[in-house]
Amino acid sequence: MMGPCDASSLEASLRPPDRRGQVSVSGGRRLGVAAWGAEDAPIVVFLHGAGMSGRLGFGVDRLSAHGVQLIAVDRPGVGQSDHDPGKTLTTVAADIDAALSTLDRPVLGAVGFSMGAPFALALLAAGIVPSLALVAPQDDLAHPDVRPHVSEDVGNLVDAVAEDPDRFEDTFAAMIDAAEMRALILETSSPEDRSVYEHPVFATALSEALDDGFRNGSAGYARDLRVALSPWPMDFGAMDRPVTIWCGAYDTSPVHSPDCGETLAARCPNGRVRLVVDGGSALLWTHSDDILADLLAQR
């Protein structure tokens, strides 16, 4: 079981970004970038979860001990990033690469949380990062090896994307907002995870990140969902860099890896699973130091 949340430690690990701004990328679009830690330190890239902007970091009180800074880039249409109606895994990887190039610091790895997982894998496939930690990851739910493990409701979403992706995207853009996303997160979380998500300190940080993520409407999230539920195009066999998949035994999210990352890890030549018996979908925050230490040891 996860221990009780300590308000002071949560406040330290969830503090607002030390720096926040925008950078320009192709087509004149702007991307929102949030940063924690020393500006001259090497970078760990953070790929945020569904509907959240990058302002919700993790483990930021441990960055100095690890000698890194944490950089989160809002995906197009989310947070402070302009919308890109043609957004794909490949275009997001190129956008993040462009944003990182403005910082001119070594990139040591990336952490993809929940829906951030496929976008993190796209960074690895493009050679932008040398290693990954995928935490409570959304899986390639349309993959034939994964689909048998998927719930009927999620399978219906996958089918809807395959049948008419434009209609699916438009439908979700019209039906969800920050408040409904927060309710969905809590509704699909285990009691152990809700004890973290409903802690007053975390609840405030999560609400702020979701409000910020939906600040320009729902189109960015809806496009992310369409992309994440479509077949992932990466050549897994060519991605021979370390990929660690962190899953929590208390994770009950229906869109996270339904087999605790085993199938996903098997597709990665250098993949492995870390099952945390006292963690859930919130393990990004309850086990931040372990995740960072393990990622940096894989260099």
Short mmCIF file of the C-alpha atoms (twelve columns), coordinates in Angstrom:
data_MODEL
# 
_entry.id   MODEL 
# 
loop_
_atom_site.group_PDB 
_atom_site.id 
_atom_site.type_symbol 
_atom_site.label_atom_id 
_atom_site.label_alt_id 
_atom_site.label_comp_id 
_atom_site.label_asym_id 
_atom_site.label_seq_id 
_atom_site.Cartn_x 
_atom_site.Cartn_y 
_atom_site.Cartn_z 
_atom_site.pdbx_PDB_model_num 
ATOM 1   C CA . MET A 1   0.000   0.000  0.000   1 
ATOM 2   C CA . MET A 2   1.132   3.549  -0.639  1 
ATOM 3   C CA . GLY A 3   1.802   5.489  2.488   1 
ATOM 4   C CA . PRO A 4   -0.107  8.662  3.368   1 
ATOM 5   C CA . CYS A 5   0.766   11.718 1.288   1 
ATOM 6   C CA . ASP A 6   2.800   14.375 3.049   1 
ATOM 7   C CA . ALA A 7   1.728   17.918 2.166   1 
ATOM 8   C CA . SER A 8   5.199   19.450 2.414   1 
ATOM 9   C CA . SER A 9   6.819   16.798 0.202   1 
ATOM 10  C CA . LEU A 10  4.004   17.102 -2.359  1 
ATOM 11  C CA . GLU A 11  4.376   20.873 -2.452  1 
ATOM 12  C CA . ALA A 12  8.128   20.508 -3.055  1 
ATOM 13  C CA . SER A 13  7.728   17.925 -5.795  1 
ATOM 14  C CA . LEU A 14  4.821   19.723 -7.505  1 
ATOM 15  C CA . ARG A 15  6.018   23.320 -7.427  1 
ATOM 16  C CA . PRO A 16  5.147   25.445 -10.483 1 
ATOM 17  C CA . PRO A 17  7.730   25.662 -13.271 1 
ATOM 18  C CA . ASP A 18  10.835  27.719 -12.609 1 
ATOM 19  C CA . ARG A 19  10.622  29.028 -16.172 1 
ATOM 20  C CA . ARG A 20  7.830   29.060 -18.717 1 
ATOM 21  C CA . GLY A 21  7.624   30.468 -22.210 1 
ATOM 22  C CA . GLN A 22  7.024   29.741 -25.876 1 
ATOM 23  C CA . VAL A 23  9.249   28.837 -28.805 1 
ATOM 24  C CA . SER A 24  8.472   29.045 -32.519 1 
ATOM 25  C CA . VAL A 25  8.401   25.949 -34.721 1 
ATOM 26  C CA . SER A 26  7.461   25.143 -38.321 1 
ATOM 27  C CA . GLY A 27  4.579   27.032 -39.845 1 
ATOM 28  C CA . GLY A 28  4.939   29.896 -37.393 1 
ATOM 29  C CA . ARG A 29  3.283   27.914 -34.603 1 
ATOM 30  C CA . ARG A 30  4.284   28.407 -30.983 1 
ATOM 31  C CA . LEU A 31  4.950   25.688 -28.418 1 
ATOM 32  C CA . GLY A 32  4.656   26.156 -24.673 1 
ATOM 33  C CA . VAL A 33  7.719   25.029 -22.712 1 
ATOM 34  C CA . ALA A 34  7.969   24.578 -18.939 1 
ATOM 35  C CA . ALA A 35  11.278  24.043 -17.138 1 
ATOM 36  C CA . TRP A 36  12.450  23.154 -13.659 1 
ATOM 37  C CA . GLY A 37  16.040  23.056 -12.402 1 
ATOM 38  C CA . ALA A 38  19.294  24.724 -13.408 1 
ATOM 39  C CA . GLU A 39  19.266  26.163 -16.934 1 
ATOM 40  C CA . ASP A 40  22.792  24.889 -17.636 1 
ATOM 41  C CA . ALA A 41  22.032  21.290 -16.591 1 
ATOM 42  C CA . PRO A 42  21.426  18.381 -18.994 1 
ATOM 43  C CA . ILE A 43  17.795  17.736 -19.883 1 
ATOM 44  C CA . VAL A 44  15.222  15.092 -19.040 1 
ATOM 45  C CA . VAL A 45  12.196  15.569 -21.309 1 
ATOM 46  C CA . PHE A 46  8.730   15.082 -19.844 1 
ATOM 47  C CA . LEU A 47  5.726   14.039 -21.973 1 
ATOM 48  C CA . HIS A 48  2.609   14.969 -19.993 1 
ATOM 49  C CA . GLY A 49  -0.618  13.045 -19.573 1 
ATOM 50  C CA . ALA A 50  -3.992  13.411 -21.293 1 
ATOM 51  C CA . GLY A 51  -5.447  16.908 -21.332 1 
ATOM 52  C CA . MET A 52  -2.825  18.241 -18.932 1 
ATOM 53  C CA . SER A 53  -0.381  20.953 -19.836 1 
ATOM 54  C CA . GLY A 54  3.289   20.540 -19.055 1 
ATOM 55  C CA . ARG A 55  3.009   22.750 -15.982 1 
ATOM 56  C CA . LEU A 56  2.379   19.639 -13.830 1 
ATOM 57  C CA . GLY A 57  5.879   18.269 -13.297 1 
ATOM 58  C CA . PHE A 58  7.161   15.503 -11.066 1 
ATOM 59  C CA . GLY A 59  10.073  14.984 -8.712  1 
ATOM 60  C CA . VAL A 60  11.282  18.529 -9.248  1 
ATOM 61  C CA . ASP A 61  12.715  18.646 -5.729  1 
ATOM 62  C CA . ARG A 62  15.153  15.868 -6.747  1 
ATOM 63  C CA . LEU A 63  16.487  17.400 -9.965  1 
ATOM 64  C CA . SER A 64  19.486  19.039 -8.342  1 
ATOM 65  C CA . ALA A 65  20.515  15.754 -6.708  1 
ATOM 66  C CA . HIS A 66  20.443  14.080 -10.130 1 
ATOM 67  C CA . GLY A 67  22.159  16.990 -11.870 1 
ATOM 68  C CA . VAL A 68  19.414  17.536 -14.467 1 
ATOM 69  C CA . GLN A 69  16.670  19.922 -15.460 1 
ATOM 70  C CA . LEU A 70  13.158  18.813 -16.408 1 
ATOM 71  C CA . ILE A 71  11.685  20.178 -19.648 1 
ATOM 72  C CA . ALA A 72  8.013   19.697 -20.550 1 
ATOM 73  C CA . VAL A 73  6.643   20.765 -23.934 1 
ATOM 74  C CA . ASP A 74  2.896   21.278 -24.321 1 
ATOM 75  C CA . ARG A 75  1.671   19.210 -27.253 1 
ATOM 76  C CA . PRO A 76  0.060   21.255 -30.055 1 
ATOM 77  C CA . GLY A 77  -3.399  22.480 -29.110 1 
ATOM 78  C CA . VAL A 78  -2.788  21.861 -25.404 1 
ATOM 79  C CA . GLY A 79  -1.755  24.450 -22.829 1 
ATOM 80  C CA . GLN A 80  0.314   27.242 -24.326 1 
ATOM 81  C CA . SER A 81  0.936   25.490 -27.655 1 
ATOM 82  C CA . ASP A 82  -0.877  26.477 -30.845 1 
ATOM 83  C CA . HIS A 83  -3.140  23.874 -32.392 1 
ATOM 84  C CA . ASP A 84  -1.924  21.684 -35.249 1 
ATOM 85  C CA . PRO A 85  -4.890  19.966 -36.951 1 
ATOM 86  C CA . GLY A 86  -2.486  17.615 -38.744 1 
ATOM 87  C CA . LYS A 87  -0.754  16.496 -35.538 1 
ATOM 88  C CA . THR A 88  0.762   12.992 -35.548 1 
ATOM 89  C CA . LEU A 89  3.304   11.187 -33.427 1 
ATOM 90  C CA . THR A 90  5.955   12.113 -35.990 1 
ATOM 91  C CA . THR A 91  5.087   15.816 -36.128 1 
ATOM 92  C CA . VAL A 92  5.059   16.119 -32.341 1 
ATOM 93  C CA . ALA A 93  8.512   14.524 -32.178 1 
ATOM 94  C CA . ALA A 94  9.757   17.091 -34.715 1 
ATOM 95  C CA . ASP A 95  8.153   19.925 -32.731 1 
ATOM 96  C CA . ILE A 96  9.771   18.821 -29.481 1 
ATOM 97  C CA . ASP A 97  13.116  18.402 -31.227 1 
ATOM 98  C CA . ALA A 98  12.847  21.983 -32.480 1 
ATOM 99  C CA . ALA A 99  12.000  23.214 -28.975 1 
ATOM 100 C CA . LEU A 100 14.920  21.339 -27.421 1 
ATOM 101 C CA . SER A 101 17.327  22.714 -30.015 1 
ATOM 102 C CA . THR A 102 16.699  26.225 -28.693 1 
ATOM 103 C CA . LEU A 103 18.000  25.141 -25.278 1 
ATOM 104 C CA . ASP A 104 21.303  23.741 -26.587 1 
ATOM 105 C CA . ARG A 105 21.820  21.295 -23.713 1 
ATOM 106 C CA . PRO A 106 22.456  17.502 -23.758 1 
ATOM 107 C CA . VAL A 107 19.308  15.377 -23.591 1 
ATOM 108 C CA . LEU A 108 19.745  12.373 -21.277 1 
ATOM 109 C CA . GLY A 109 16.344  10.721 -21.619 1 
ATOM 110 C CA . ALA A 110 12.599  11.173 -21.592 1 
ATOM 111 C CA . VAL A 111 9.701   10.242 -19.325 1 
ATOM 112 C CA . GLY A 112 6.280   9.615  -20.890 1 
ATOM 113 C CA . PHE A 113 3.306   9.480  -18.532 1 
ATOM 114 C CA . SER A 114 -0.013  7.892  -19.548 1 
ATOM 115 C CA . MET A 115 -0.974  9.360  -22.959 1 
ATOM 116 C CA . GLY A 116 2.526   10.814 -23.152 1 
ATOM 117 C CA . ALA A 117 3.912   7.296  -23.724 1 
ATOM 118 C CA . PRO A 118 3.367   7.023  -27.512 1 
ATOM 119 C CA . PHE A 119 4.765   10.518 -28.004 1 
ATOM 120 C CA . ALA A 120 7.829   9.566  -25.943 1 
ATOM 121 C CA . LEU A 121 8.315   6.466  -28.101 1 
ATOM 122 C CA . ALA A 122 8.151   8.695  -31.182 1 
ATOM 123 C CA . LEU A 123 11.044  10.726 -29.737 1 
ATOM 124 C CA . LEU A 124 13.070  7.552  -29.295 1 
ATOM 125 C CA . ALA A 125 12.230  6.337  -32.808 1 
ATOM 126 C CA . ALA A 126 13.456  9.659  -34.226 1 
ATOM 127 C CA . GLY A 127 16.732  9.443  -32.295 1 
ATOM 128 C CA . ILE A 128 15.925  12.565 -30.273 1 
ATOM 129 C CA . VAL A 129 16.364  10.894 -26.864 1 
ATOM 130 C CA . PRO A 130 18.669  8.017  -25.864 1 
ATOM 131 C CA . SER A 131 16.400  6.222  -23.383 1 
ATOM 132 C CA . LEU A 132 12.862  6.195  -22.031 1 
ATOM 133 C CA . ALA A 133 10.846  5.660  -18.904 1 
ATOM 134 C CA . LEU A 134 7.184   5.001  -19.711 1 
ATOM 135 C CA . VAL A 135 5.144   5.451  -16.548 1 
ATOM 136 C CA . ALA A 136 1.604   4.066  -16.228 1 
ATOM 137 C CA . PRO A 137 1.629   4.169  -20.025 1 
ATOM 138 C CA . GLN A 138 -1.209  4.109  -22.458 1 
ATOM 139 C CA . ASP A 139 -0.536  1.094  -24.654 1 
ATOM 140 C CA . ASP A 140 -0.863  0.551  -28.406 1 
ATOM 141 C CA . LEU A 141 -4.455  -0.513 -27.852 1 
ATOM 142 C CA . ALA A 142 -5.101  -1.176 -31.540 1 
ATOM 143 C CA . HIS A 143 -2.225  -3.680 -31.767 1 
ATOM 144 C CA . PRO A 144 -3.426  -7.265 -32.394 1 
ATOM 145 C CA . ASP A 145 -1.390  -8.605 -29.458 1 
ATOM 146 C CA . VAL A 146 -2.868  -6.039 -27.083 1 
ATOM 147 C CA . ARG A 147 -6.466  -5.887 -28.271 1 
ATOM 148 C CA . PRO A 148 -7.527  -9.195 -26.612 1 
ATOM 149 C CA . HIS A 149 -6.648  -7.667 -23.226 1 
ATOM 150 C CA . VAL A 150 -8.611  -4.451 -23.807 1 
ATOM 151 C CA . SER A 151 -12.021 -3.814 -22.229 1 
ATOM 152 C CA . GLU A 152 -15.103 -3.697 -24.426 1 
ATOM 153 C CA . ASP A 153 -15.590 0.044  -23.883 1 
ATOM 154 C CA . VAL A 154 -12.019 0.873  -24.858 1 
ATOM 155 C CA . GLY A 155 -12.213 -1.537 -27.789 1 
ATOM 156 C CA . ASN A 156 -15.247 0.383  -29.014 1 
ATOM 157 C CA . LEU A 157 -13.209 3.604  -28.942 1 
ATOM 158 C CA . VAL A 158 -10.431 1.959  -30.957 1 
ATOM 159 C CA . ASP A 159 -13.001 0.745  -33.488 1 
ATOM 160 C CA . ALA A 160 -14.576 4.202  -33.721 1 
ATOM 161 C CA . VAL A 161 -11.208 5.767  -34.540 1 
ATOM 162 C CA . ALA A 162 -10.536 3.138  -37.191 1 
ATOM 163 C CA . GLU A 163 -13.969 3.555  -38.786 1 
ATOM 164 C CA . ASP A 164 -14.146 7.353  -38.964 1 
ATOM 165 C CA . PRO A 165 -11.233 9.193  -37.312 1 
ATOM 166 C CA . ASP A 166 -12.500 12.666 -38.215 1 
ATOM 167 C CA . ARG A 167 -15.916 12.027 -36.697 1 
ATOM 168 C CA . PHE A 168 -14.315 10.508 -33.585 1 
ATOM 169 C CA . GLU A 169 -12.091 13.551 -33.131 1 
ATOM 170 C CA . ASP A 170 -14.943 16.018 -33.624 1 
ATOM 171 C CA . THR A 171 -17.182 14.098 -31.228 1 
ATOM 172 C CA . PHE A 172 -14.640 14.107 -28.404 1 
ATOM 173 C CA . ALA A 173 -13.749 17.743 -28.979 1 
ATOM 174 C CA . ALA A 174 -17.416 18.610 -28.398 1 
ATOM 175 C CA . MET A 175 -17.984 16.490 -25.307 1 
ATOM 176 C CA . ILE A 176 -15.076 16.951 -22.891 1 
ATOM 177 C CA . ASP A 177 -13.521 19.778 -20.908 1 
ATOM 178 C CA . ALA A 178 -11.152 20.151 -17.971 1 
ATOM 179 C CA . ALA A 179 -13.780 19.367 -15.326 1 
ATOM 180 C CA . GLU A 180 -14.956 16.239 -17.125 1 
ATOM 181 C CA . MET A 181 -11.373 15.083 -17.631 1 
ATOM 182 C CA . ARG A 182 -10.653 15.434 -13.926 1 
ATOM 183 C CA . ALA A 183 -13.843 13.493 -13.104 1 
ATOM 184 C CA . LEU A 184 -12.852 10.766 -15.572 1 
ATOM 185 C CA . ILE A 185 -9.399  10.427 -14.008 1 
ATOM 186 C CA . LEU A 186 -10.883 10.014 -10.540 1 
ATOM 187 C CA . GLU A 187 -13.667 7.699  -11.710 1 
ATOM 188 C CA . THR A 188 -11.227 5.251  -13.312 1 
ATOM 189 C CA . SER A 189 -8.633  5.381  -10.511 1 
ATOM 190 C CA . SER A 190 -8.220  2.921  -7.676  1 
ATOM 191 C CA . PRO A 191 -8.776  4.027  -4.067  1 
ATOM 192 C CA . GLU A 192 -4.993  4.001  -3.616  1 
ATOM 193 C CA . ASP A 193 -4.535  6.418  -6.505  1 
ATOM 194 C CA . ARG A 194 -7.430  8.619  -5.446  1 
ATOM 195 C CA . SER A 195 -5.714  9.055  -2.090  1 
ATOM 196 C CA . VAL A 196 -2.986  10.873 -4.034  1 
ATOM 197 C CA . TYR A 197 -5.114  12.642 -6.637  1 
ATOM 198 C CA . GLU A 198 -7.606  13.932 -4.058  1 
ATOM 199 C CA . HIS A 199 -4.971  15.172 -1.632  1 
ATOM 200 C CA . PRO A 200 -5.567  18.940 -1.464  1 
ATOM 201 C CA . VAL A 201 -2.073  19.815 -2.695  1 
ATOM 202 C CA . PHE A 202 -2.185  17.409 -5.620  1 
ATOM 203 C CA . ALA A 203 -5.831  18.166 -6.445  1 
ATOM 204 C CA . THR A 204 -4.979  21.847 -6.822  1 
ATOM 205 C CA . ALA A 205 -1.972  21.140 -9.034  1 
ATOM 206 C CA . LEU A 206 -3.951  18.696 -11.194 1 
ATOM 207 C CA . SER A 207 -6.866  21.096 -11.629 1 
ATOM 208 C CA . GLU A 208 -4.510  23.904 -12.617 1 
ATOM 209 C CA . ALA A 209 -2.780  21.666 -15.175 1 
ATOM 210 C CA . LEU A 210 -6.096  20.547 -16.673 1 
ATOM 211 C CA . ASP A 211 -7.523  24.074 -16.756 1 
ATOM 212 C CA . ASP A 212 -4.340  25.180 -18.476 1 
ATOM 213 C CA . GLY A 213 -4.405  22.191 -20.830 1 
ATOM 214 C CA . PHE A 214 -7.927  23.046 -21.998 1 
ATOM 215 C CA . ARG A 215 -7.395  26.812 -21.991 1 
ATOM 216 C CA . ASN A 216 -7.951  26.954 -25.761 1 
ATOM 217 C CA . GLY A 217 -10.673 24.318 -25.916 1 
ATOM 218 C CA . SER A 218 -10.707 20.573 -26.438 1 
ATOM 219 C CA . ALA A 219 -9.375  20.207 -29.987 1 
ATOM 220 C CA . GLY A 220 -5.792  19.528 -28.894 1 
ATOM 221 C CA . TYR A 221 -6.811  16.751 -26.512 1 
ATOM 222 C CA . ALA A 222 -9.215  15.217 -29.049 1 
ATOM 223 C CA . ARG A 223 -6.446  15.056 -31.644 1 
ATOM 224 C CA . ASP A 224 -4.067  13.500 -29.094 1 
ATOM 225 C CA . LEU A 225 -6.671  10.837 -28.332 1 
ATOM 226 C CA . ARG A 226 -7.203  10.059 -32.014 1 
ATOM 227 C CA . VAL A 227 -3.445  9.712  -32.530 1 
ATOM 228 C CA . ALA A 228 -2.898  7.585  -29.419 1 
ATOM 229 C CA . LEU A 229 -5.769  5.187  -30.231 1 
ATOM 230 C CA . SER A 230 -4.659  4.703  -33.843 1 
ATOM 231 C CA . PRO A 231 -2.017  2.066  -34.689 1 
ATOM 232 C CA . TRP A 232 1.409   3.340  -33.702 1 
ATOM 233 C CA . PRO A 233 3.696   3.661  -36.741 1 
ATOM 234 C CA . MET A 234 7.082   3.300  -35.032 1 
ATOM 235 C CA . ASP A 235 9.490   0.561  -36.114 1 
ATOM 236 C CA . PHE A 236 9.943   -1.041 -32.712 1 
ATOM 237 C CA . GLY A 237 12.575  -3.448 -33.982 1 
ATOM 238 C CA . ALA A 238 14.836  -0.534 -34.831 1 
ATOM 239 C CA . MET A 239 14.530  1.075  -31.393 1 
ATOM 240 C CA . ASP A 240 17.341  -0.689 -29.580 1 
ATOM 241 C CA . ARG A 241 17.798  1.909  -26.828 1 
ATOM 242 C CA . PRO A 242 16.632  1.258  -23.225 1 
ATOM 243 C CA . VAL A 243 12.894  1.457  -22.571 1 
ATOM 244 C CA . THR A 244 11.697  0.871  -19.020 1 
ATOM 245 C CA . ILE A 245 7.962   0.475  -18.507 1 
ATOM 246 C CA . TRP A 246 6.791   1.353  -15.005 1 
ATOM 247 C CA . CYS A 247 3.427   -0.103 -14.024 1 
ATOM 248 C CA . GLY A 248 1.692   -0.040 -10.662 1 
ATOM 249 C CA . ALA A 249 -0.258  -2.958 -9.276  1 
ATOM 250 C CA . TYR A 250 -3.031  -0.564 -8.188  1 
ATOM 251 C CA . ASP A 251 -3.456  1.039  -11.612 1 
ATOM 252 C CA . THR A 252 -7.059  0.549  -12.776 1 
ATOM 253 C CA . SER A 253 -7.115  2.978  -15.714 1 
ATOM 254 C CA . PRO A 254 -8.741  1.165  -18.669 1 
ATOM 255 C CA . VAL A 255 -6.498  2.902  -21.230 1 
ATOM 256 C CA . HIS A 256 -3.210  2.110  -19.542 1 
ATOM 257 C CA . SER A 257 -1.330  -1.027 -20.520 1 
ATOM 258 C CA . PRO A 258 -3.781  -3.873 -19.870 1 
ATOM 259 C CA . ASP A 259 -1.037  -6.479 -19.377 1 
ATOM 260 C CA . CYS A 260 1.258   -4.322 -17.224 1 
ATOM 261 C CA . GLY A 261 3.522   -3.499 -20.145 1 
ATOM 262 C CA . GLU A 262 4.579   -7.051 -20.949 1 
ATOM 263 C CA . THR A 263 3.535   -6.985 -24.619 1 
ATOM 264 C CA . LEU A 264 4.888   -3.472 -25.099 1 
ATOM 265 C CA . ALA A 265 8.232   -4.374 -23.537 1 
ATOM 266 C CA . ALA A 266 8.488   -7.483 -25.693 1 
ATOM 267 C CA . ARG A 267 8.199   -5.338 -28.831 1 
ATOM 268 C CA . CYS A 268 11.158  -3.200 -27.717 1 
ATOM 269 C CA . PRO A 269 14.560  -4.879 -28.275 1 
ATOM 270 C CA . ASN A 270 15.849  -3.350 -25.039 1 
ATOM 271 C CA . GLY A 271 12.567  -3.150 -23.130 1 
ATOM 272 C CA . ARG A 272 11.837  -4.193 -19.566 1 
ATOM 273 C CA . VAL A 273 8.994   -3.882 -17.077 1 
ATOM 274 C CA . ARG A 274 9.218   -2.563 -13.544 1 
ATOM 275 C CA . LEU A 275 6.074   -3.598 -11.672 1 
ATOM 276 C CA . VAL A 276 5.631   -1.516 -8.519  1 
ATOM 277 C CA . VAL A 277 3.551   -3.503 -6.057  1 
ATOM 278 C CA . ASP A 278 2.760   -0.499 -3.856  1 
ATOM 279 C CA . GLY A 279 2.060   1.900  -6.725  1 
ATOM 280 C CA . GLY A 280 -0.725  2.778  -9.112  1 
ATOM 281 C CA . SER A 281 -1.213  5.277  -11.917 1 
ATOM 282 C CA . ALA A 282 0.130   7.934  -9.526  1 
ATOM 283 C CA . LEU A 283 3.541   6.263  -9.247  1 
ATOM 284 C CA . LEU A 284 5.081   9.067  -11.322 1 
ATOM 285 C CA . TRP A 285 4.698   11.169 -8.186  1 
ATOM 286 C CA . THR A 286 4.936   8.521  -5.452  1 
ATOM 287 C CA . HIS A 287 8.112   6.980  -6.944  1 
ATOM 288 C CA . SER A 288 9.648   9.974  -8.723  1 
ATOM 289 C CA . ASP A 289 13.168  9.533  -7.404  1 
ATOM 290 C CA . ASP A 290 13.324  5.846  -8.364  1 
ATOM 291 C CA . ILE A 291 12.124  6.634  -11.886 1 
ATOM 292 C CA . LEU A 292 14.643  9.419  -12.425 1 
ATOM 293 C CA . ALA A 293 17.529  7.421  -10.952 1 
ATOM 294 C CA . ASP A 294 16.747  4.385  -13.100 1 
ATOM 295 C CA . LEU A 295 16.387  6.453  -16.287 1 
ATOM 296 C CA . LEU A 296 19.714  8.186  -15.782 1 
ATOM 297 C CA . ALA A 297 21.455  4.904  -15.001 1 
ATOM 298 C CA . GLN A 298 20.465  3.622  -18.458 1 
ATOM 299 C CA . ARG A 299 22.670  6.153  -20.300 1 
# 
